[in-house]
């Protein structure tokens, strides 16, 4: 007994299906070669964001006070004994101790002034935000005047300040006045800050790609990013010292963590080396590229935190553009070679599938 064939109608979708239009299967990285994730930058960010517990802070404060007290007593005993035995040398030691104490006081005052300058930038940012939100022309003029006083001593800002003074008298709208001030004053500073970020991203990428030691690349990434953050703050008028620079770095990292900007995504990698090409190169090269890209993200966050005006009239720096300009020529030869190799392999696979 012969049965008739059973026909199953798959509908019009089955006739329109085309195997060539199917998306390609993602290619796994070679065995033993993990996808780069910017390990050095992540560990450096964790070190910068780490905050000791209350007990840890109490221990550090007590240990620091004890060490300072012990050092003071030791210096006092040394000077008094030297005065009793050799008066001339004792007076020289006393003068040196007084000079060291005066230098320490000057350094402390400089740190306090640096922290106040950073707070001044934050206050200006809040003032301009409030003036724009409330459309308050008087508050806007006061904020612009404070900005002018902040940059009055810079030779490079003399021409932008003169243009702002000429044009602001005819403006009767708060938003327009703030836009004019941002265009004239923040424009050249933004260009200098972007150049500093690109330089730091290039340096961190090259260092972490070439240094084979695990802790050395973390130290290089941490030092490079701290130097970049201080440079960006100095460009905008902050000039942080040691403690002020560390506090600013923690604010920048907190901003990154709050916005989730430390995540490594395909948009971050593809703008530099074509995404999947990183898996075809050495792991050190891929880590260097991703560390440089994360450094650019840190730089953008430093610009946003240090800038005395929020971005309104001028565009916010784009991480992909900064990364492209900073790293496009750094690994150009190796990237081009990998691109050609990947292209040849793709053509061979296509040819084999056709045959």
C-alpha positions as CSV (number, residue, x, y, z in Angstrom):
1,X,0.0,0.0,0.0
2,X,1.6,3.3,-1.2
3,X,0.9,6.4,0.8
4,X,0.6,9.8,-0.9
5,X,3.3,12.4,0.0
6,X,2.4,14.9,2.7
7,X,2.9,18.5,1.6
8,X,3.5,21.2,4.3
9,X,2.9,24.8,3.4
10,X,5.5,27.0,5.1
11,X,3.8,30.2,3.9
12,X,5.2,33.1,1.8
13,X,8.0,33.6,4.3
14,X,9.7,30.4,3.3
15,X,9.8,31.4,-0.4
16,X,11.4,34.7,0.4
17,X,14.1,33.2,2.7
18,X,17.6,33.6,1.3
19,X,20.6,31.8,3.0
20,X,22.9,34.5,1.7
21,X,21.0,37.1,3.7
22,X,21.5,35.3,7.0
23,X,23.7,37.2,9.5
24,X,27.3,35.8,9.8
25,X,28.1,33.5,12.7
26,X,30.2,35.3,15.2
27,X,33.8,34.2,15.0
28,X,35.2,33.0,18.3
29,X,38.7,34.3,19.3
30,X,41.5,31.8,18.8
31,X,42.0,29.2,21.6
32,X,43.9,30.7,24.5
33,X,43.4,34.3,23.4
34,X,40.7,36.1,25.3
35,X,39.0,39.2,24.2
36,X,40.8,42.3,25.5
37,X,39.0,44.1,28.2
38,X,41.4,46.8,29.4
39,X,42.5,45.1,32.6
40,X,45.2,47.7,33.4
41,X,42.7,50.6,33.2
42,X,40.1,48.7,35.2
43,X,42.5,48.0,38.0
44,X,43.8,51.6,37.9
45,X,40.3,52.9,38.2
46,X,39.6,50.5,41.1
47,X,42.7,51.8,42.9
48,X,41.6,55.5,42.3
49,X,38.1,54.8,43.5
50,X,39.0,52.7,46.5
51,X,38.0,54.3,49.8
52,X,39.1,52.8,53.0
53,X,36.6,52.0,55.7
54,X,36.1,54.1,58.8
55,X,38.4,51.9,60.8
56,X,41.0,52.1,58.1
57,X,40.8,55.9,58.0
58,X,41.1,56.0,61.8
59,X,44.1,53.7,61.6
60,X,45.8,55.8,58.9
61,X,45.1,59.0,60.9
62,X,46.4,57.6,64.1
63,X,49.5,56.0,62.5
64,X,50.3,59.3,60.6
65,X,49.9,61.3,63.8
66,X,52.2,58.9,65.7
67,X,54.8,58.9,63.0
68,X,54.7,62.7,62.9
69,X,55.0,63.0,66.7
70,X,57.9,60.5,66.7
71,X,59.7,62.4,64.0
72,X,59.2,65.7,65.8
73,X,60.5,64.4,69.1
74,X,63.5,62.8,67.3
75,X,64.4,66.0,65.5
76,X,64.0,68.0,68.8
77,X,66.3,65.7,70.7
78,X,68.8,65.7,67.9
79,X,68.9,69.5,67.7
80,X,69.1,70.0,71.5
81,X,71.9,67.5,71.9
82,X,73.8,69.0,69.0
83,X,73.4,72.5,70.6
84,X,74.8,71.2,73.8
85,X,77.8,69.5,72.2
86,X,78.6,71.6,69.1
87,X,76.7,74.9,69.3
88,X,77.6,75.9,65.7
89,X,76.3,72.7,64.2
90,X,73.3,72.8,66.5
91,X,72.3,76.3,65.2
92,X,72.7,75.0,61.7
93,X,70.5,72.0,62.4
94,X,67.9,74.3,64.1
95,X,67.9,76.6,61.0
96,X,67.4,73.6,58.7
97,X,64.6,72.2,60.8
98,X,62.9,75.6,60.8
99,X,63.3,75.8,57.0
100,X,61.8,72.4,56.6
101,X,58.8,73.4,58.8
102,X,58.3,76.6,56.8
103,X,58.4,74.6,53.5
104,X,55.9,72.1,54.9
105,X,53.6,75.0,55.8
106,X,53.9,76.6,52.3
107,X,53.1,73.2,50.7
108,X,50.0,72.9,53.0
109,X,48.8,76.4,52.0
110,X,49.3,75.6,48.3
111,X,47.2,72.4,48.7
112,X,44.5,74.4,50.4
113,X,44.6,77.0,47.6
114,X,44.5,74.3,44.9
115,X,41.4,72.7,46.5
116,X,39.7,76.1,46.7
117,X,40.4,76.6,43.0
118,X,38.8,73.3,42.2
119,X,35.8,74.3,44.3
120,X,35.7,77.6,42.5
121,X,35.3,75.8,39.2
122,X,32.4,73.7,40.6
123,X,30.7,76.8,42.0
124,X,31.0,78.5,38.6
125,X,29.4,75.5,36.9
126,X,26.5,75.5,39.4
127,X,26.1,79.2,38.9
128,X,25.9,79.0,35.1
129,X,23.5,76.1,35.4
130,X,21.2,78.1,37.7
131,X,21.3,81.2,35.5
132,X,20.4,79.2,32.4
133,X,17.7,77.3,34.1
134,X,16.1,80.4,35.6
135,X,16.7,82.6,32.6
136,X,18.3,85.2,35.0
137,X,20.2,87.8,33.0
138,X,21.7,89.4,36.1
139,X,23.0,86.0,37.4
140,X,24.3,85.2,33.9
141,X,26.3,88.5,33.7
142,X,27.7,87.8,37.2
143,X,28.8,84.3,36.1
144,X,30.4,85.7,32.9
145,X,32.2,88.3,34.9
146,X,33.6,85.7,37.2
147,X,34.7,83.6,34.2
148,X,36.5,86.7,32.8
149,X,38.3,87.2,36.1
150,X,39.3,83.6,36.2
151,X,41.1,83.8,32.8
152,X,42.1,87.4,32.9
153,X,45.8,86.7,33.6
154,X,46.3,84.3,30.6
155,X,47.9,85.8,27.5
156,X,46.2,83.3,25.2
157,X,42.8,84.3,26.5
158,X,43.2,88.0,26.0
159,X,41.6,88.0,22.5
160,X,38.6,85.8,23.4
161,X,38.0,88.0,26.5
162,X,38.1,91.2,24.3
163,X,35.6,89.7,21.9
164,X,33.3,88.8,24.7
165,X,33.5,92.3,26.3
166,X,32.6,93.8,22.9
167,X,29.5,91.7,22.3
168,X,28.0,91.0,25.7
169,X,26.7,94.6,26.2
170,X,24.2,94.2,23.4
171,X,22.8,90.8,24.6
172,X,19.6,90.9,26.7
173,X,19.0,87.2,27.1
174,X,20.6,85.0,29.7
175,X,20.9,81.9,27.5
176,X,22.4,83.8,24.6
177,X,24.9,85.5,26.8
178,X,26.0,82.2,28.3
179,X,26.2,80.6,24.8
180,X,28.4,83.5,23.7
181,X,30.7,83.1,26.8
182,X,30.9,79.4,26.2
183,X,31.8,79.8,22.5
184,X,34.4,82.5,23.1
185,X,36.1,81.2,26.3
186,X,35.5,77.5,26.4
187,X,36.2,76.9,22.7
188,X,40.1,77.2,22.8
189,X,40.2,75.5,26.2
190,X,38.2,72.6,24.9
191,X,40.7,72.2,22.0
192,X,43.6,72.2,24.4
193,X,41.9,69.7,26.7
194,X,41.1,67.3,23.8
195,X,44.7,67.5,22.7
196,X,45.8,66.5,26.2
197,X,43.4,63.6,26.3
198,X,44.5,62.3,22.9
199,X,48.2,62.5,24.0
200,X,47.4,60.6,27.2
201,X,45.4,57.9,25.4
202,X,48.2,57.4,22.9
203,X,50.8,57.1,25.7
204,X,48.8,54.7,27.9
205,X,48.0,52.5,24.8
206,X,51.6,52.3,23.8
207,X,52.9,51.7,27.3
208,X,50.4,49.0,28.3
209,X,50.9,47.3,24.9
210,X,54.7,47.2,25.2
211,X,55.2,46.6,28.9
212,X,55.0,42.9,29.6
213,X,54.9,43.1,33.5
214,X,51.4,42.8,35.0
215,X,51.8,45.5,37.7
216,X,53.9,47.8,35.6
217,X,51.1,48.4,33.1
218,X,48.7,49.1,35.9
219,X,51.1,51.7,37.4
220,X,51.7,53.2,33.9
221,X,47.9,53.5,33.3
222,X,47.3,55.0,36.8
223,X,50.2,57.6,36.5
224,X,49.2,58.5,32.9
225,X,45.6,59.1,33.8
226,X,46.4,61.1,37.0
227,X,48.7,63.3,35.0
228,X,46.0,63.7,32.3
229,X,43.3,64.7,34.9
230,X,45.6,67.3,36.4
231,X,46.5,68.7,33.0
232,X,42.8,69.0,32.0
233,X,42.0,70.7,35.3
234,X,44.9,73.1,34.9
235,X,43.7,74.0,31.4
236,X,40.3,75.1,32.8
237,X,41.9,77.0,35.7
238,X,42.0,74.4,38.5
239,X,45.8,73.8,38.9
240,X,45.3,71.0,41.5
241,X,48.1,69.9,43.8
242,X,48.8,66.4,45.1
243,X,45.8,66.0,47.4
244,X,43.6,68.1,45.1
245,X,44.6,66.1,42.1
246,X,43.8,62.8,43.9
247,X,40.4,64.2,45.0
248,X,39.7,65.3,41.5
249,X,40.6,61.8,40.2
250,X,38.2,60.2,42.6
251,X,35.4,62.6,41.4
252,X,36.2,61.7,37.8
253,X,36.1,57.9,38.6
254,X,32.9,58.4,40.5
255,X,31.4,60.2,37.5
256,X,32.5,57.3,35.2
257,X,31.0,54.6,37.6
258,X,27.7,56.6,37.8
259,X,27.4,56.8,34.1
260,X,28.7,53.3,33.4
261,X,31.3,54.6,31.0
262,X,34.0,52.1,32.1
263,X,32.2,49.3,30.2
264,X,34.0,48.0,27.1
265,X,31.6,47.8,24.2
266,X,31.7,47.1,20.5
267,X,31.4,50.8,19.7
268,X,34.5,51.5,21.7
269,X,36.6,48.8,20.0
270,X,35.3,49.1,16.4
271,X,36.2,52.8,16.2
272,X,39.8,51.8,16.7
273,X,40.6,48.5,15.1
274,X,37.5,47.0,13.6
275,X,36.2,45.0,16.6
276,X,37.0,41.4,15.8
277,X,40.5,42.2,14.5
278,X,41.6,42.6,18.1
279,X,41.1,38.9,18.6
280,X,43.4,38.1,15.7
281,X,46.3,40.2,17.1
282,X,48.4,39.6,20.2
283,X,46.6,40.1,23.5
284,X,49.0,42.8,24.6
285,X,48.2,44.8,21.5
286,X,44.5,44.4,22.1
287,X,44.8,45.4,25.8
288,X,46.8,48.5,24.8
289,X,44.1,49.7,22.4
290,X,41.3,49.1,24.9
291,X,43.3,50.8,27.7
292,X,43.9,53.8,25.4
293,X,40.2,53.9,24.6
294,X,39.3,53.8,28.3
295,X,41.8,56.6,29.0
296,X,39.9,58.7,26.4
297,X,36.7,58.0,28.3
298,X,38.4,59.1,31.6
299,X,39.6,62.2,29.8
300,X,36.1,63.1,28.6
301,X,34.8,62.7,32.2
302,X,37.7,64.9,33.4
303,X,36.6,67.6,31.0
304,X,33.0,67.4,32.1
305,X,34.0,67.6,35.8
306,X,36.6,70.3,35.4
307,X,34.8,72.6,32.9
308,X,33.4,75.7,34.6
309,X,30.4,75.7,32.2
310,X,28.3,72.7,31.1
311,X,28.1,71.9,27.4
312,X,25.3,73.7,25.7
313,X,26.5,75.8,22.7
314,X,29.5,73.7,21.9
315,X,29.4,69.9,21.2
316,X,30.5,67.5,23.9
317,X,33.7,65.6,23.0
318,X,33.0,62.2,21.5
319,X,35.1,59.3,22.7
320,X,35.2,57.6,19.3
321,X,36.6,60.7,17.7
322,X,39.2,61.1,20.4
323,X,40.2,57.5,20.2
324,X,40.4,57.6,16.4
325,X,42.7,60.6,16.3
326,X,44.8,59.3,19.2
327,X,45.3,55.7,18.1
328,X,44.7,55.7,14.3
329,X,48.4,55.9,13.5
330,X,49.8,54.2,16.6
331,X,49.2,50.6,15.4
332,X,48.5,51.4,11.8
333,X,50.9,48.9,10.3
334,X,49.7,45.9,12.4
335,X,46.1,46.8,12.0
336,X,46.4,47.0,8.2
337,X,48.2,43.7,8.1
338,X,45.5,42.1,10.2
339,X,42.8,43.6,8.0
340,X,44.4,42.1,4.9
341,X,44.8,38.7,6.5
342,X,41.2,38.7,7.7
343,X,40.0,39.7,4.2
344,X,42.0,37.0,2.5
345,X,40.6,34.4,5.0
346,X,37.1,35.6,4.4
347,X,37.5,35.3,0.6
348,X,38.9,31.8,0.9
349,X,36.0,30.7,3.1
350,X,33.5,32.2,0.6
351,X,35.3,30.5,-2.3
352,X,35.3,27.1,-0.5
353,X,31.6,27.4,0.3
354,X,30.8,28.1,-3.4
355,X,32.9,25.2,-4.6
